């Protein structure tokens, strides 16, 4: 007998997506935004960024709902079966290793600050190294601990964020928030790039979770209700708390809420929870990219976590803004190609969808052009002596969409001419 897939409700899907947004990275985005723009502008950027993210999630998620397949299989039409597995796995690996390093760095800073309160001085790189290896070992040998830590960490993170917001908005800090002036001068598009980069991967691979939904409207409701409120809450909290507690980073902010011990423990648990997922997902990505056997799964997870730990030790957190901008440039063009194929050329009809063996050169080139062009302003910004180009975070998805659509039409027209002749 053929196995019947178990369907999920829109509410359960929304909870999964909301849980992904309720994390330290969202708070870091809020922290980064208010360093370069006013609070009202930061909130407007957040709203605009998550509106785009939700739109991408809906379009990407519905494809998987229609076909009952995860993202990597759905993308096998535009990139080919081999191309899809390779491209998505490389992107996933880069994103997971980067996020692992950033969060291990946050965890290390929290641990170092906590120890400093007790009179023990530990350098942040060493603390990050210790935190990273504990996370790696947990991911390799204690995957079941993820569920337990999630049940503890998520409510604590939400609770301390809301508590801090209430304290900030009802106490003396309210005046500080009202008269906040940013230290830098971040443009709206740069802020949009940071916001998009924080959840671009989640939007593109939304189908991994929506493939079990019953109907298209479930994806729509889950994305709107699960992502927007949670995103605004966490990024808004990161922004407001940074201003209210006049802290230089999110670690210092959390140590100022309630007590340093409580704030530090919440940060450590929250980063630990998310990094278990990053190490495991990064390991799976390595398996797909290098065609490693499933028997070596633990080794792949361990290697992914170790690379992330090295990034934490060298201080990857200091490059948070350019990393988010790079992710917002590389990842959305994947959706641009898939949307052009399924929704425009295929008119959203699942009967028009089919897998392509090997590598679909048109899809790969379309994605690569969009990713490279969108990444150029970010790369140039790292070298101030070179000519600078304004950051346009949506240019990549537009270019990949147009190139794939035009290329498909031209190839189809060429095929017709050849057949007629």
N, C-alpha and C positions, 0 to 999 in steps of 0.2 A: 504493500500500500504506500501511496505517496504521502510524505509527511506534510501536515498542515501547519503553516506558519502561525505563530501566536500573535494576534494583533495587540497593539497598545492604544490607550486612549490619548486624546490630545493633551489631557492634563498631565499624564505621566511623562509625555514627551516634553512638555513645557517645564516640568520640574527638573528634568535632566539638563535642559539647556540653561535654565536659571542657575542651577548648581555650578555649571561651568563658568558662568559670569561672576558668581559670588566668590571672588578669589583675590589674592594679593595683587596680581597684575592689574586688575581694574582700579584698585586703590593707587597703584603706581602711576597709572594714566592720569588720574585726577591730580596727583602730586606734580606730575610733569607739566600739565596744562596750566595750572595756576602760577607756576613759576614764570610763565611767559605771557600770560593774558589775564584779563579781569575775570572774576568769578562768573558773571552773567554770560560773558562770551564763551567761557569754558563749558558752561552748561548747554549753551546753544550748539557748540561744536559737538558735544556728546550726543545731543538729540539728533543732529544731522548725521553723524557717523553711524549711530545705531539704526537710524531709519534706512540707511543704505545697507547695513549689515542684515537687517531683517528682510529687506527686499531680496537680497542675494540668497538668504536662507530659504525663503519661500520658493523661489525659482529652482534652486538646487534640490531642496528637500522633496518637492513634488515630483521631480523626475524619478527619484528613488521610490517614492510611494507608488507611482504609476507602474513601474517596472518590477518592484519588489527586489531591488538589488542595491548593494552598497555603492558608494561614489566611485570607487576604483573600477567597478564593472560597468557602471553607467558611462564613465568616461572612455571606455574601450571603443566607442564609436568614433570619437573625435581624435583620440591619440593612438588608437590601436591597442590591443590587449597588452603587448609588451611595453609600448610607450606609456600607457596609462599607469601601469604598475610602477614603472621606473620614475616617471616625473612626479607623481603624487607621493611616492615613497621618499624621494630626495627632498621635496619640500617639507614633508612631515618630519624627516630626520633633522633638517636644519632648524625648523621651528622648535621641535622638542628639545634639542640640545641647547639652543639659545635660551629657552624658557627655564630649563633645568639650571643652567648657570646663573641666570638672573635670580631665581628664587633661592638657590643655595647661597648666593651672595647676601640676599636679604636675611636669610636664616642665620648666616655667620655673623652679620652685623648685630642682629638681635642677641645672639649668644655672647658676643664680645662685650656688648653694653651691659648685659645682665651680670656677667662675671665682674665687670668693672665696678658695679654697685657693691660687690662683696669684697672689693680690694684686690681681685685677681686681674692682672692685665694680660690679655691675649690679643695678638694682632688679628685683624679681621680676615686676612687671607688664611691664617691657620684655622680660625674658627670656621670659615667657609669650607676648608678642606675636610675638617671633622664632620660637619653637617652633611656635606656631599657624600662622604663614604658611608655614613649611617643610612642615608636615603638609598644609596645603591644597594647596600646589603639587604635592606628591607624589601626593595623591589625584586631582588634575585631570590631571596629565600623566604620572604614573608609577605607575599602578595595578598594573602587573606587579611592582613592587618589594614589594608587600604579601606575596607568597609568600616572597620571600627574607628579609625582615625577620622574618616569622613563624617560619621555620625557625631563625633565630638567637635571637630574643627569648624565645620560650616555653621552650626548654631552659635558657637562662641564668636566667630568672626562677625557674623551679622549682629549679634548681641552687643559686642563692644563697639562696633561702628555706630549703631543706633544710639547707644548710651553716650558716646562721644559727641554725636550730633546734637542730642538733647541738651547736654551740658554746654555746648558751644553756642547754641541758638537761644538759650534762656539765661545765660550768665553774662559776665562782663565781656566775654569774647565777641559778643554780637557786634559791638562797636568796631572792634578790630576787623571783623569780616566786612562790615559796611564800608570801611575806609581802606580796604586792601588795594595796594598798587603793585603790579607785577614787577619782578626784578629785570626780566628780559623783555623782548619784543617779538613774540611768536605770532606768525601770520595765521589766519583762519585755515588756510590750506595745509600748513604744517601741522596744526592741531588736529585737523581732520585725518591726516596721514597717520598720526600717532593713535587716534581712536580706532581707525579701521584696522591698523596693524595688530591691535590688541586682540581682535577676535576674527580676523580675516580667515584664518585656517578653519575655525569652527563653522563659519558661514559656508565655505566651499565644500567641506565634508559633512554638511548637515544631513545628507542622505544616508550616512552610516547609521543614524538613529531614526530617521523618518521612514526607512524602508518597511517598517512593520506597521505603519499607520494605515487605517482603513480607507480614508478618503482625503482628497486634497484640502478640504476645509480644516481638517485636523492640523495640518502643517501650518496653515495660516494662523489659526488661533494659538497654537503652541509658540510660534515665533513672536507674535505680537504680545502675548501675555507673559511668556517666559523670559524674553530677552529685554524688552524696553524698560519695564519697571526695575528689574534687577540691575541692568546696566547703569541707568540714571542714579539709582541708589548708591552703588558702589563707587562709581567715578565721582559723583557729587560728594560722597562722604570723604573720599580721598582728597578732594579739593578743599572742602570746608574745614576739615580737620587740620590740614596742613597750615591753613591761614590762622585758624583759631589758636592752635598751640604753637604757632610761630616756629615750626620745626623745619630743619633743612631737608629731611627725608622721611619716608614712611616709618622707618624704624624708630626714630626719635619721637615721631608723633604718637605711635602706639605705646611707647614707654611712658608717655605723659598722661595717657588716659588711665583712669583708676590707679593702679600701682605698676611700677616697672616690671614686677614679677608676672602679674596677670597679663599685661600687654605683651611681654616677651614670650611667654608660653603660648599665647594665642598665635603670634606671628610664626613661631617655630612649628606648631602643629599645622597651621594653614599651608605653609610652604612645603612641609613634609608630605601632606596629603596630595597636593597637586604634583609634586615631583615624583611620586610613585607612578602616577599616570604618565608623566613625561618620559621617565626611564623605560617603562614597559612599551609605550607607543614608539619611542625612538628605537628600541631594540627590534620591534616588529618591522619598522621601516628599513633597518639595516638588513634584516633577513630577506626582504623583497628586493632591495637594490642589489645586493651581492649574491642573491640566490643561495642563501645559507640554509642548511637543513634544519628542520624544526627541533632536532635533537640538541642543537647548539643554541637554543633559544635563550637560556640563562646567560650564556657567554655574551650573546648580542646585547641583552639588557644591561649586563655589567659594563660592557665597553661603552655603550651609549651614556650611561650614568657617569662613568669615569671621565669621558670627554667633557661632559657638562660640568663636572666638578673642577676640572682644570680651568675651564672658562670662568668659573666662580672665583678661583684663586687669583687669576690675573685681573679681576675687577670688571667683569662684563657689565655690571650694573651701571658703571659710569657711562656706558654707551647705549643706555636704554632708548633714548629718543631716535638715534639713527637706526637702531635695530628694528624698532617698530615701523619706521618709514620704509626700510628695505622689505619687511614682510608685507606691508600694504602695497608695495610695488610688484613683488613676485607672485603673490597668491591670487588676488582677484582676477588676473588675466586667464587663469584656469577656468573660472566661472564664465568669463566673456566668451570663450570658445564653446563651452558646453551650452550656454544660453542661445548662442547663434545657431547651433546645430539643432537643438531639441525644440526650442520655442519659436524660432523664426523659420528656418528651413524645414523643420519637421512639423511646424504648426501645433506643437504640444500633443501630437498624436503618437501614442506609444507603438502603434503598428508600423510606424515609419522608422523606428529605432532598430539598429542592428549592430552587432559587434564586428570589428575589423581586426583581422589577424595581424600580428606583427606590429609595425609602427606606421601610423598615419602621419606622413611627413607634413601635410598641410596643417594639421592641428598642432603639431610640435613647433613648427616655424611660427605660426600665429601667436602661440603662447609666448615663445621666446622673444619675439619682436616687442610685444606689449610689455613683458617683464623688463627687458633691457632698457627700453626707452623710459619707462616709469622709474627705473632705478637710477638713471643717470644724474638727476638733480641731487639725490641723496649722496651718491658717491662723490660728486664734485664738491659738495658741502664739507666733506672731510679734508679737502685740500683748498684752503682759502685763497691761495695764490693763483688758482686757476679761475677762468671765467665761470660765473655762477648762473644757474638756470632756475627759475621759480619751480617749486615743488607742486606738481599737479597729480595728486594721488589717484584720480579716476582715469587718467589718460591711458594707463596700461590696459584696463578692461575694455575701454572704447576701441583702442587700436587692435587688440586681439579679436574682438567681435567683428570689426570691419574687415580685417585681413582674412579671417576665416570665411566670412560670408561672401566676400568678393572672390576669393580663391575658389570656393566651391562652385559659385555660379559660372565662373570662367571655365573651370574644368568640365562642368556639366555641358556647357555650350559647345566646348571643343569636342566632347564625346559625340554629341548630336551631329556636328558637322562631319566628323569622321565616318559615322554610321551612314549618313546620307550620301557621302561620296563613294 
